Amino acid sequence: MPIALLPDRAVVTVTGEEAQGFLQGVITCNVEDLPEGETRLGALLTPQGKIQFDFLISRMPGGFRLDGAAERAADLVKRLSLYRLRAKVGIAADPALAVAVAWNGAGTAAEVVRVADGRLAELGARLYAAPAAFSADATEADYHAHRIRLGVPEGGRDFAFGDAFPHEALMDQLGGVDFRKGCYVGQEVVSRMQHRGTARTRIVLALYPEGDAPAPFSEVTAGQKSLGSTGSAAGGRSLAMLRLDRLADALAAGETLRADGRFLAVERPAFATFAWPAAADTAAV
C-alpha cells in the first residue's frame, strides 16, 4: 500500500468569490459539478486548442487547487493571470504544499488532505500537506511505473506542451474535457475534433518483449514510415503517441514496429474506448 512524494508536482491555488466562474470560462473541464474530495483532469489550452498546461483540479476552502508540473507552476500563474481581467480571484503558487500519491489503499495521517484521483480509481488518491507530514514508502519512479502500466499520460513526459491536442493526450477518455459546457480557451477546435471524429493520433501502451523500453521521445517506425514517438517508460513498457491510421496500415501489411531498434507491440489502455485497429490486437504480445 505505497505512498510516494512527487517532487515534480506543485500546487497553484485559485481563490476568491469568482474563482469557480473564472476557471469554468478558461479551462477544459467542468468545475461547477466537481465534487468535494475528488480531483478532475483539466488543461489550459492555446487558442489553437493545444495543451499549454495539464493539471488535476480539486476544491479547497475558498477556491481550487491545481496540481501540475512543478517546473511550469510560475508560468501557469502568469498565464491564468492574463485571463483574469477584472475577476475577483487570487492566483498564486503554494511552495509550502507538497504533493504525494497513495495507491492500493494506503492510509494517511489526519493532517494530510486526501482527494480521490478522478481519472481512474486504480491511480489512488492525491495527497496535499507540508512535506514533513508524509511518511513515504515508495519512490516517484514507483508511481510513474504504476501510471504507465495503466496507460495514463502526463504532460511533459508523454507529450510536449504546446504540441498536443486533448484527444491525442487521452483527456477525452479520462474526464478532462467537458463537451457540453460553455466556451473556454481553445474550445472551438476541440469540439470540432470531437464531433467530426478527426483525432487520428492517440497515446497507447507499447510493450517491449526483448528488453527495456527506449528513451522517451524515440521515434516509432514501421518500415520507412514514422508512426510517432515514445513517451515515459518503466522496464519493458512505455507510452507512445502514434498515428492510428498509419499503425493500422503497417499492421495490415505485416510490418514490424520498432523504436530505437527495439521491437514493440501496442495495446489500447483498458479504460479507453477510441477506435482501435483490429490488427493491433492480434499483433499484441
ChimeraX commands (.cxc) that place a marker at each C-alpha (Angstrom):
marker #1 position 0.00,0.00,0.00 radius 0.5
marker #1 position 2.53,2.62,-1.17 radius 0.5
marker #1 position 2.77,6.36,-0.67 radius 0.5
marker #1 position 5.18,8.37,-2.81 radius 0.5
marker #1 position 6.18,12.02,-2.72 radius 0.5
marker #1 position 6.05,13.72,-6.13 radius 0.5
marker #1 position 8.65,16.50,-6.14 radius 0.5
marker #1 position 7.97,17.06,-9.85 radius 0.5
marker #1 position 4.50,18.40,-8.95 radius 0.5
marker #1 position 3.41,21.69,-7.38 radius 0.5
marker #1 position 0.16,23.37,-6.41 radius 0.5
marker #1 position -1.26,26.60,-7.82 radius 0.5
marker #1 position -4.30,27.98,-5.99 radius 0.5
marker #1 position -7.16,29.97,-7.49 radius 0.5
marker #1 position -9.23,31.57,-4.73 radius 0.5
marker #1 position -11.89,34.23,-4.27 radius 0.5
marker #1 position -15.61,34.67,-4.75 radius 0.5
marker #1 position -15.38,34.41,-8.55 radius 0.5
marker #1 position -12.86,31.56,-8.71 radius 0.5
marker #1 position -15.35,28.98,-9.97 radius 0.5
marker #1 position -16.77,31.14,-12.73 radius 0.5
marker #1 position -13.32,32.28,-13.78 radius 0.5
marker #1 position -11.96,28.73,-14.14 radius 0.5
marker #1 position -15.14,27.49,-15.80 radius 0.5
marker #1 position -14.57,30.01,-18.58 radius 0.5
marker #1 position -10.92,29.21,-19.34 radius 0.5
marker #1 position -10.10,25.51,-18.71 radius 0.5
marker #1 position -11.28,22.31,-20.40 radius 0.5
marker #1 position -13.05,20.51,-17.55 radius 0.5
marker #1 position -16.26,21.37,-15.72 radius 0.5
marker #1 position -15.58,22.77,-12.25 radius 0.5
marker #1 position -19.21,23.62,-11.45 radius 0.5
marker #1 position -20.06,19.95,-10.83 radius 0.5
marker #1 position -16.67,18.97,-9.40 radius 0.5
marker #1 position -17.46,17.04,-6.20 radius 0.5
marker #1 position -15.70,17.60,-2.89 radius 0.5
marker #1 position -12.92,15.12,-2.22 radius 0.5
marker #1 position -12.10,14.37,-5.85 radius 0.5
marker #1 position -9.64,15.65,-8.41 radius 0.5
marker #1 position -10.51,16.10,-12.06 radius 0.5
marker #1 position -8.13,16.24,-15.00 radius 0.5
marker #1 position -8.08,19.60,-16.75 radius 0.5
marker #1 position -5.98,21.76,-19.03 radius 0.5
marker #1 position -5.41,25.30,-20.16 radius 0.5
marker #1 position -5.14,25.33,-23.95 radius 0.5
marker #1 position -3.76,27.66,-26.57 radius 0.5
marker #1 position -6.37,29.42,-28.71 radius 0.5
marker #1 position -5.50,26.81,-31.35 radius 0.5
marker #1 position -6.63,24.04,-28.98 radius 0.5
marker #1 position -3.27,22.60,-27.91 radius 0.5
marker #1 position -2.33,21.81,-24.32 radius 0.5
marker #1 position -0.28,24.52,-22.61 radius 0.5
marker #1 position -0.70,23.14,-19.08 radius 0.5
marker #1 position -2.34,20.00,-17.74 radius 0.5
marker #1 position -3.25,19.52,-14.08 radius 0.5
marker #1 position -5.51,17.84,-11.58 radius 0.5
marker #1 position -8.00,20.29,-10.07 radius 0.5
marker #1 position -9.80,19.91,-6.74 radius 0.5
marker #1 position -11.81,22.08,-4.38 radius 0.5
marker #1 position -10.30,23.67,-1.29 radius 0.5
marker #1 position -11.71,26.18,1.21 radius 0.5
marker #1 position -12.27,29.41,-0.70 radius 0.5
marker #1 position -11.36,28.10,-4.11 radius 0.5
marker #1 position -9.46,25.44,-6.03 radius 0.5
marker #1 position -6.03,23.83,-6.12 radius 0.5
marker #1 position -4.36,22.95,-9.43 radius 0.5
marker #1 position -1.81,20.15,-9.14 radius 0.5
marker #1 position 0.57,20.37,-12.12 radius 0.5
marker #1 position 4.19,20.20,-13.27 radius 0.5
marker #1 position 6.41,21.97,-10.72 radius 0.5
marker #1 position 8.71,23.47,-13.33 radius 0.5
marker #1 position 5.73,25.15,-15.02 radius 0.5
marker #1 position 3.89,26.42,-11.93 radius 0.5
marker #1 position 5.13,30.02,-12.25 radius 0.5
marker #1 position 4.20,30.06,-15.94 radius 0.5
marker #1 position 0.73,28.73,-15.12 radius 0.5
marker #1 position 0.22,31.56,-12.62 radius 0.5
marker #1 position 1.27,34.10,-15.27 radius 0.5
marker #1 position -0.92,32.61,-17.98 radius 0.5
marker #1 position -4.03,32.40,-15.79 radius 0.5
marker #1 position -3.40,35.96,-14.63 radius 0.5
marker #1 position -3.58,37.16,-18.24 radius 0.5
marker #1 position -7.16,35.86,-18.41 radius 0.5
marker #1 position -8.19,37.23,-15.02 radius 0.5
marker #1 position -9.13,40.75,-16.25 radius 0.5
marker #1 position -11.46,42.12,-13.54 radius 0.5
marker #1 position -12.42,38.80,-11.99 radius 0.5
marker #1 position -12.22,38.79,-8.19 radius 0.5
marker #1 position -9.74,35.94,-7.88 radius 0.5
marker #1 position -6.31,35.37,-6.40 radius 0.5
marker #1 position -3.85,33.20,-8.33 radius 0.5
marker #1 position -0.65,32.01,-6.65 radius 0.5
marker #1 position 1.74,29.09,-6.36 radius 0.5
marker #1 position 1.88,27.46,-2.92 radius 0.5
marker #1 position 5.53,26.41,-2.35 radius 0.5
marker #1 position 4.80,25.20,1.19 radius 0.5
marker #1 position 2.44,22.48,-0.05 radius 0.5
marker #1 position 3.90,19.15,-1.16 radius 0.5
marker #1 position 2.15,16.68,-3.44 radius 0.5
marker #1 position 2.12,12.95,-2.85 radius 0.5
marker #1 position 0.11,9.99,-4.07 radius 0.5
marker #1 position -1.23,6.88,-2.35 radius 0.5
marker #1 position -2.47,3.82,-4.19 radius 0.5
marker #1 position -3.66,0.30,-3.40 radius 0.5
marker #1 position -5.45,1.55,-0.29 radius 0.5
marker #1 position -2.55,3.20,1.53 radius 0.5
marker #1 position -3.58,5.19,4.62 radius 0.5
marker #1 position -2.52,8.73,5.53 radius 0.5
marker #1 position -2.20,10.96,8.59 radius 0.5
marker #1 position -5.13,13.12,9.63 radius 0.5
marker #1 position -3.39,16.40,8.74 radius 0.5
marker #1 position -2.97,15.35,5.11 radius 0.5
marker #1 position -5.63,16.46,2.61 radius 0.5
marker #1 position -6.63,13.37,0.65 radius 0.5
marker #1 position -8.67,13.54,-2.57 radius 0.5
marker #1 position -9.52,10.70,-4.94 radius 0.5
marker #1 position -7.89,10.76,-8.36 radius 0.5
marker #1 position -10.88,11.23,-10.65 radius 0.5
marker #1 position -9.11,9.92,-13.76 radius 0.5
marker #1 position -9.02,6.25,-12.69 radius 0.5
marker #1 position -9.79,4.61,-9.35 radius 0.5
marker #1 position -6.63,2.50,-9.74 radius 0.5
marker #1 position -4.49,5.64,-9.56 radius 0.5
marker #1 position -5.48,6.03,-5.91 radius 0.5
marker #1 position -5.55,9.40,-4.14 radius 0.5
marker #1 position -3.65,12.68,-4.35 radius 0.5
marker #1 position -2.28,13.97,-1.05 radius 0.5
marker #1 position -1.52,17.58,-0.08 radius 0.5
marker #1 position 0.33,18.72,3.05 radius 0.5
marker #1 position 3.63,20.08,4.30 radius 0.5
marker #1 position 6.47,17.72,3.30 radius 0.5
marker #1 position 7.08,16.67,6.92 radius 0.5
marker #1 position 3.54,15.25,7.16 radius 0.5
marker #1 position 4.29,12.42,4.76 radius 0.5
marker #1 position 5.80,9.06,5.52 radius 0.5
marker #1 position 6.68,7.84,2.04 radius 0.5
marker #1 position 7.48,4.19,1.48 radius 0.5
marker #1 position 7.67,4.33,-2.31 radius 0.5
marker #1 position 9.51,6.49,-4.83 radius 0.5
marker #1 position 8.44,8.89,-7.54 radius 0.5
marker #1 position 9.66,6.27,-10.05 radius 0.5
marker #1 position 7.38,3.65,-8.45 radius 0.5
marker #1 position 4.37,5.89,-9.00 radius 0.5
marker #1 position 5.24,6.63,-12.61 radius 0.5
marker #1 position 5.71,2.92,-13.27 radius 0.5
marker #1 position 2.21,2.38,-11.84 radius 0.5
marker #1 position 0.81,5.20,-14.01 radius 0.5
marker #1 position 2.50,3.82,-17.13 radius 0.5
marker #1 position 1.13,0.31,-16.51 radius 0.5
marker #1 position -2.35,1.84,-16.51 radius 0.5
marker #1 position -1.68,3.78,-19.71 radius 0.5
marker #1 position -2.27,7.25,-18.19 radius 0.5
marker #1 position -0.24,10.04,-19.88 radius 0.5
marker #1 position 1.25,13.12,-18.27 radius 0.5
marker #1 position 2.27,16.39,-19.90 radius 0.5
marker #1 position 5.99,16.90,-20.45 radius 0.5
marker #1 position 6.64,13.18,-20.07 radius 0.5
marker #1 position 4.40,11.73,-22.76 radius 0.5
marker #1 position 3.71,14.75,-24.94 radius 0.5
marker #1 position 5.30,18.15,-25.39 radius 0.5
marker #1 position 3.40,21.15,-24.07 radius 0.5
marker #1 position 2.07,23.31,-26.88 radius 0.5
marker #1 position 2.21,20.39,-29.33 radius 0.5
marker #1 position -0.69,18.04,-28.48 radius 0.5
marker #1 position -4.47,18.29,-28.64 radius 0.5
marker #1 position -6.53,16.99,-25.67 radius 0.5
marker #1 position -7.80,14.00,-27.68 radius 0.5
marker #1 position -4.23,12.96,-28.50 radius 0.5
marker #1 position -3.33,13.01,-24.78 radius 0.5
marker #1 position -6.47,10.96,-23.93 radius 0.5
marker #1 position -8.06,13.79,-21.97 radius 0.5
marker #1 position -11.41,12.96,-23.57 radius 0.5
marker #1 position -11.04,9.39,-22.26 radius 0.5
marker #1 position -10.07,10.43,-18.71 radius 0.5
marker #1 position -12.75,13.03,-17.98 radius 0.5
marker #1 position -10.54,16.02,-18.73 radius 0.5
marker #1 position -12.80,17.71,-21.29 radius 0.5
marker #1 position -16.46,18.67,-20.91 radius 0.5
marker #1 position -18.09,18.84,-24.34 radius 0.5
marker #1 position -21.38,20.24,-23.02 radius 0.5
marker #1 position -20.26,23.25,-21.01 radius 0.5
marker #1 position -19.82,26.74,-22.43 radius 0.5
marker #1 position -16.80,28.27,-24.09 radius 0.5
marker #1 position -13.23,28.05,-22.81 radius 0.5
marker #1 position -9.88,28.83,-24.41 radius 0.5
marker #1 position -9.42,26.59,-27.47 radius 0.5
marker #1 position -12.92,25.11,-27.17 radius 0.5
marker #1 position -13.91,25.52,-30.84 radius 0.5
marker #1 position -11.04,23.38,-32.13 radius 0.5
marker #1 position -11.53,20.66,-29.51 radius 0.5
marker #1 position -15.29,20.48,-30.12 radius 0.5
marker #1 position -14.73,20.21,-33.86 radius 0.5
marker #1 position -12.35,17.27,-33.37 radius 0.5
marker #1 position -14.92,15.57,-31.15 radius 0.5
marker #1 position -17.91,15.99,-33.44 radius 0.5
marker #1 position -16.06,15.23,-36.67 radius 0.5
marker #1 position -14.05,12.35,-35.22 radius 0.5
marker #1 position -10.80,13.72,-36.62 radius 0.5
marker #1 position -8.43,12.65,-33.82 radius 0.5
marker #1 position -6.07,10.32,-35.67 radius 0.5
marker #1 position -3.24,10.41,-33.14 radius 0.5
marker #1 position -3.53,8.78,-29.71 radius 0.5
marker #1 position -1.33,7.76,-26.79 radius 0.5
marker #1 position -1.20,3.97,-26.49 radius 0.5
marker #1 position 0.69,1.36,-24.49 radius 0.5
marker #1 position 3.89,0.00,-26.03 radius 0.5
marker #1 position 5.34,-3.34,-24.91 radius 0.5
marker #1 position 8.97,-4.40,-25.48 radius 0.5
marker #1 position 9.27,-8.19,-25.11 radius 0.5
marker #1 position 13.02,-8.24,-25.78 radius 0.5
marker #1 position 14.08,-5.83,-23.03 radius 0.5
marker #1 position 13.71,-2.34,-21.61 radius 0.5
marker #1 position 11.85,0.45,-23.38 radius 0.5
marker #1 position 13.85,3.08,-25.26 radius 0.5
marker #1 position 14.42,6.63,-24.06 radius 0.5
marker #1 position 11.39,8.96,-24.14 radius 0.5
marker #1 position 10.67,10.65,-27.46 radius 0.5
marker #1 position 12.33,7.91,-29.52 radius 0.5
marker #1 position 10.81,7.63,-32.98 radius 0.5
marker #1 position 8.46,4.71,-33.64 radius 0.5
marker #1 position 8.71,3.34,-37.17 radius 0.5
marker #1 position 7.26,0.63,-39.39 radius 0.5
marker #1 position 9.45,0.04,-42.41 radius 0.5
marker #1 position 10.47,3.51,-43.59 radius 0.5
marker #1 position 7.40,5.23,-42.20 radius 0.5
marker #1 position 7.25,7.20,-38.94 radius 0.5
marker #1 position 4.24,6.43,-36.73 radius 0.5
marker #1 position 5.04,8.74,-33.82 radius 0.5
marker #1 position 7.25,8.69,-30.73 radius 0.5
marker #1 position 7.57,7.05,-27.35 radius 0.5
marker #1 position 6.89,8.70,-24.01 radius 0.5
marker #1 position 7.69,7.82,-20.42 radius 0.5
marker #1 position 8.89,4.30,-19.74 radius 0.5
marker #1 position 9.26,1.76,-16.95 radius 0.5
marker #1 position 11.02,-1.54,-17.61 radius 0.5
marker #1 position 9.67,-3.21,-20.71 radius 0.5
marker #1 position 6.74,-0.86,-21.15 radius 0.5
marker #1 position 6.20,2.72,-22.26 radius 0.5
marker #1 position 3.55,5.03,-23.54 radius 0.5
marker #1 position 3.70,6.09,-27.18 radius 0.5
marker #1 position 1.88,8.74,-29.20 radius 0.5
marker #1 position 1.07,7.15,-32.57 radius 0.5
marker #1 position -0.90,7.89,-35.71 radius 0.5
marker #1 position -3.55,5.16,-35.61 radius 0.5
marker #1 position -4.22,5.26,-39.35 radius 0.5
marker #1 position -0.54,4.61,-40.07 radius 0.5
marker #1 position -0.46,1.93,-37.37 radius 0.5
marker #1 position -3.41,0.15,-38.98 radius 0.5
marker #1 position -1.78,0.27,-42.42 radius 0.5
marker #1 position 1.54,-1.03,-41.07 radius 0.5
marker #1 position -0.02,-3.93,-39.19 radius 0.5
marker #1 position -2.26,-4.85,-42.12 radius 0.5
marker #1 position 0.88,-5.01,-44.28 radius 0.5
marker #1 position 2.63,-7.23,-41.73 radius 0.5
marker #1 position 5.32,-4.65,-40.96 radius 0.5
marker #1 position 7.29,-4.74,-37.71 radius 0.5
marker #1 position 7.07,-1.84,-35.29 radius 0.5
marker #1 position 10.35,-0.58,-33.85 radius 0.5
marker #1 position 11.63,2.19,-31.59 radius 0.5
marker #1 position 15.37,2.80,-31.33 radius 0.5
marker #1 position 15.92,-0.62,-32.87 radius 0.5
marker #1 position 13.67,-2.42,-30.38 radius 0.5
marker #1 position 10.67,-4.48,-31.47 radius 0.5
marker #1 position 7.43,-3.37,-29.87 radius 0.5
marker #1 position 3.78,-4.36,-29.73 radius 0.5
marker #1 position 0.95,-2.00,-28.88 radius 0.5
marker #1 position -2.19,-2.10,-26.77 radius 0.5
marker #1 position -5.06,0.28,-26.18 radius 0.5
marker #1 position -5.29,1.25,-22.47 radius 0.5
marker #1 position -8.01,-0.73,-20.71 radius 0.5
marker #1 position -10.03,2.40,-19.86 radius 0.5
marker #1 position -10.00,3.75,-23.44 radius 0.5
marker #1 position -12.88,3.48,-25.92 radius 0.5
marker #1 position -11.45,5.17,-29.02 radius 0.5
marker #1 position -11.47,3.23,-32.31 radius 0.5
marker #1 position -8.65,0.70,-32.43 radius 0.5
marker #1 position -7.13,-1.22,-35.37 radius 0.5
marker #1 position -8.24,-4.84,-35.19 radius 0.5
marker #1 position -4.83,-5.98,-36.38 radius 0.5
marker #1 position -3.22,-4.41,-33.29 radius 0.5
marker #1 position -4.94,-6.95,-31.02 radius 0.5
marker #1 position -3.66,-9.92,-32.97 radius 0.5
marker #1 position -0.17,-8.41,-33.02 radius 0.5
marker #1 position -0.04,-7.74,-29.25 radius 0.5
marker #1 position 2.44,-9.65,-27.12 radius 0.5
marker link #1:1,2 radius 0.2
marker link #1:2,3 radius 0.2
marker link #1:3,4 radius 0.2
marker link #1:4,5 radius 0.2
marker link #1:5,6 radius 0.2
marker link #1:6,7 radius 0.2
marker link #1:7,8 radius 0.2
marker link #1:8,9 radius 0.2
marker link #1:9,10 radius 0.2
marker link #1:10,11 radius 0.2
marker link #1:11,12 radius 0.2
marker link #1:12,13 radius 0.2
marker link #1:13,14 radius 0.2
marker link #1:14,15 radius 0.2
marker link #1:15,16 radius 0.2
marker link #1:16,17 radius 0.2
marker link #1:17,18 radius 0.2
marker link #1:18,19 radius 0.2
marker link #1:19,20 radius 0.2
marker link #1:20,21 radius 0.2
marker link #1:21,22 radius 0.2
marker link #1:22,23 radius 0.2
marker link #1:23,24 radius 0.2
marker link #1:24,25 radius 0.2
marker link #1:25,26 radius 0.2
marker link #1:26,27 radius 0.2
marker link #1:27,28 radius 0.2
marker link #1:28,29 radius 0.2
marker link #1:29,30 radius 0.2
marker link #1:30,31 radius 0.2
marker link #1:31,32 radius 0.2
marker link #1:32,33 radius 0.2
marker link #1:33,34 radius 0.2
marker link #1:34,35 radius 0.2
marker link #1:35,36 radius 0.2
marker link #1:36,37 radius 0.2
marker link #1:37,38 radius 0.2
marker link #1:38,39 radius 0.2
marker link #1:39,40 radius 0.2
marker link #1:40,41 radius 0.2
marker link #1:41,42 radius 0.2
marker link #1:42,43 radius 0.2
marker link #1:43,44 radius 0.2
marker link #1:44,45 radius 0.2
marker link #1:45,46 radius 0.2
marker link #1:46,47 radius 0.2
marker link #1:47,48 radius 0.2
marker link #1:48,49 radius 0.2
marker link #1:49,50 radius 0.2
marker link #1:50,51 radius 0.2
marker link #1:51,52 radius 0.2
marker link #1:52,53 radius 0.2
marker link #1:53,54 radius 0.2
marker link #1:54,55 radius 0.2
marker link #1:55,56 radius 0.2
marker link #1:56,57 radius 0.2
marker link #1:57,58 radius 0.2
marker link #1:58,59 radius 0.2
marker link #1:59,60 radius 0.2
marker link #1:60,61 radius 0.2
marker link #1:61,62 radius 0.2
marker link #1:62,63 radius 0.2
marker link #1:63,64 radius 0.2
marker link #1:64,65 radius 0.2
marker link #1:65,66 radius 0.2
marker link #1:66,67 radius 0.2
marker link #1:67,68 radius 0.2
marker link #1:68,69 radius 0.2
marker link #1:69,70 radius 0.2
marker link #1:70,71 radius 0.2
marker link #1:71,72 radius 0.2
marker link #1:72,73 radius 0.2
marker link #1:73,74 radius 0.2
marker link #1:74,75 radius 0.2
marker link #1:75,76 radius 0.2
marker link #1:76,77 radius 0.2
marker link #1:77,78 radius 0.2
marker link #1:78,79 radius 0.2
marker link #1:79,80 radius 0.2
marker link #1:80,81 radius 0.2
marker link #1:81,82 radius 0.2
marker link #1:82,83 radius 0.2
marker link #1:83,84 radius 0.2
marker link #1:84,85 radius 0.2
marker link #1:85,86 radius 0.2
marker link #1:86,87 radius 0.2
marker link #1:87,88 radius 0.2
marker link #1:88,89 radius 0.2
marker link #1:89,90 radius 0.2
marker link #1:90,91 radius 0.2
marker link #1:91,92 radius 0.2
marker link #1:92,93 radius 0.2
marker link #1:93,94 radius 0.2
marker link #1:94,95 radius 0.2
marker link #1:95,96 radius 0.2
marker link #1:96,97 radius 0.2
marker link #1:97,98 radius 0.2
marker link #1:98,99 radius 0.2
marker link #1:99,100 radius 0.2
marker link #1:100,101 radius 0.2
marker link #1:101,102 radius 0.2
marker link #1:102,103 radius 0.2
marker link #1:103,104 radius 0.2
marker link #1:104,105 radius 0.2
marker link #1:105,106 radius 0.2
marker link #1:106,107 radius 0.2
marker link #1:107,108 radius 0.2
marker link #1:108,109 radius 0.2
marker link #1:109,110 radius 0.2
marker link #1:110,111 radius 0.2
marker link #1:111,112 radius 0.2
marker link #1:112,113 radius 0.2
marker link #1:113,114 radius 0.2
marker link #1:114,115 radius 0.2
marker link #1:115,116 radius 0.2
marker link #1:116,117 radius 0.2
marker link #1:117,118 radius 0.2
marker link #1:118,119 radius 0.2
marker link #1:119,120 radius 0.2
marker link #1:120,121 radius 0.2
marker link #1:121,122 radius 0.2
marker link #1:122,123 radius 0.2
marker link #1:123,124 radius 0.2
marker link #1:124,125 radius 0.2
marker link #1:125,126 radius 0.2
marker link #1:126,127 radius 0.2
marker link #1:127,128 radius 0.2
marker link #1:128,129 radius 0.2
marker link #1:129,130 radius 0.2
marker link #1:130,131 radius 0.2
marker link #1:131,132 radius 0.2
marker link #1:132,133 radius 0.2
marker link #1:133,134 radius 0.2
marker link #1:134,135 radius 0.2
marker link #1:135,136 radius 0.2
marker link #1:136,137 radius 0.2
marker link #1:137,138 radius 0.2
marker link #1:138,139 radius 0.2
marker link #1:139,140 radius 0.2
marker link #1:140,141 radius 0.2
marker link #1:141,142 radius 0.2
marker link #1:142,143 radius 0.2
marker link #1:143,144 radius 0.2
marker link #1:144,145 radius 0.2
marker link #1:145,146 radius 0.2
marker link #1:146,147 radius 0.2
marker link #1:147,148 radius 0.2
marker link #1:148,149 radius 0.2
marker link #1:149,150 radius 0.2
marker link #1:150,151 radius 0.2
marker link #1:151,152 radius 0.2
marker link #1:152,153 radius 0.2
marker link #1:153,154 radius 0.2
marker link #1:154,155 radius 0.2
marker link #1:155,156 radius 0.2
marker link #1:156,157 radius 0.2
marker link #1:157,158 radius 0.2
marker link #1:158,159 radius 0.2
marker link #1:159,160 radius 0.2
marker link #1:160,161 radius 0.2
marker link #1:161,162 radius 0.2
marker link #1:162,163 radius 0.2
marker link #1:163,164 radius 0.2
marker link #1:164,165 radius 0.2
marker link #1:165,166 radius 0.2
marker link #1:166,167 radius 0.2
marker link #1:167,168 radius 0.2
marker link #1:168,169 radius 0.2
marker link #1:169,170 radius 0.2
marker link #1:170,171 radius 0.2
marker link #1:171,172 radius 0.2
marker link #1:172,173 radius 0.2
marker link #1:173,174 radius 0.2
marker link #1:174,175 radius 0.2
marker link #1:175,176 radius 0.2
marker link #1:176,177 radius 0.2
marker link #1:177,178 radius 0.2
marker link #1:178,179 radius 0.2
marker link #1:179,180 radius 0.2
marker link #1:180,181 radius 0.2
marker link #1:181,182 radius 0.2
marker link #1:182,183 radius 0.2
marker link #1:183,184 radius 0.2
marker link #1:184,185 radius 0.2
marker link #1:185,186 radius 0.2
marker link #1:186,187 radius 0.2
marker link #1:187,188 radius 0.2
marker link #1:188,189 radius 0.2
marker link #1:189,190 radius 0.2
marker link #1:190,191 radius 0.2
marker link #1:191,192 radius 0.2
marker link #1:192,193 radius 0.2
marker link #1:193,194 radius 0.2
marker link #1:194,195 radius 0.2
marker link #1:195,196 radius 0.2
marker link #1:196,197 radius 0.2
marker link #1:197,198 radius 0.2
marker link #1:198,199 radius 0.2
marker link #1:199,200 radius 0.2
marker link #1:200,201 radius 0.2
marker link #1:201,202 radius 0.2
marker link #1:202,203 radius 0.2
marker link #1:203,204 radius 0.2
marker link #1:204,205 radius 0.2
marker link #1:205,206 radius 0.2
marker link #1:206,207 radius 0.2
marker link #1:207,208 radius 0.2
marker link #1:208,209 radius 0.2
marker link #1:209,210 radius 0.2
marker link #1:210,211 radius 0.2
marker link #1:211,212 radius 0.2
marker link #1:212,213 radius 0.2
marker link #1:213,214 radius 0.2
marker link #1:214,215 radius 0.2
marker link #1:215,216 radius 0.2
marker link #1:216,217 radius 0.2
marker link #1:217,218 radius 0.2
marker link #1:218,219 radius 0.2
marker link #1:219,220 radius 0.2
marker link #1:220,221 radius 0.2
marker link #1:221,222 radius 0.2
marker link #1:222,223 radius 0.2
marker link #1:223,224 radius 0.2
marker link #1:224,225 radius 0.2
marker link #1:225,226 radius 0.2
marker link #1:226,227 radius 0.2
marker link #1:227,228 radius 0.2
marker link #1:228,229 radius 0.2
marker link #1:229,230 radius 0.2
marker link #1:230,231 radius 0.2
marker link #1:231,232 radius 0.2
marker link #1:232,233 radius 0.2
marker link #1:233,234 radius 0.2
marker link #1:234,235 radius 0.2
marker link #1:235,236 radius 0.2
marker link #1:236,237 radius 0.2
marker link #1:237,238 radius 0.2
marker link #1:238,239 radius 0.2
marker link #1:239,240 radius 0.2
marker link #1:240,241 radius 0.2
marker link #1:241,242 radius 0.2
marker link #1:242,243 radius 0.2
marker link #1:243,244 radius 0.2
marker link #1:244,245 radius 0.2
marker link #1:245,246 radius 0.2
marker link #1:246,247 radius 0.2
marker link #1:247,248 radius 0.2
marker link #1:248,249 radius 0.2
marker link #1:249,250 radius 0.2
marker link #1:250,251 radius 0.2
marker link #1:251,252 radius 0.2
marker link #1:252,253 radius 0.2
marker link #1:253,254 radius 0.2
marker link #1:254,255 radius 0.2
marker link #1:255,256 radius 0.2
marker link #1:256,257 radius 0.2
marker link #1:257,258 radius 0.2
marker link #1:258,259 radius 0.2
marker link #1:259,260 radius 0.2
marker link #1:260,261 radius 0.2
marker link #1:261,262 radius 0.2
marker link #1:262,263 radius 0.2
marker link #1:263,264 radius 0.2
marker link #1:264,265 radius 0.2
marker link #1:265,266 radius 0.2
marker link #1:266,267 radius 0.2
marker link #1:267,268 radius 0.2
marker link #1:268,269 radius 0.2
marker link #1:269,270 radius 0.2
marker link #1:270,271 radius 0.2
marker link #1:271,272 radius 0.2
marker link #1:272,273 radius 0.2
marker link #1:273,274 radius 0.2
marker link #1:274,275 radius 0.2
marker link #1:275,276 radius 0.2
marker link #1:276,277 radius 0.2
marker link #1:277,278 radius 0.2
marker link #1:278,279 radius 0.2
marker link #1:279,280 radius 0.2
marker link #1:280,281 radius 0.2
marker link #1:281,282 radius 0.2
marker link #1:282,283 radius 0.2
marker link #1:283,284 radius 0.2
marker link #1:284,285 radius 0.2
view
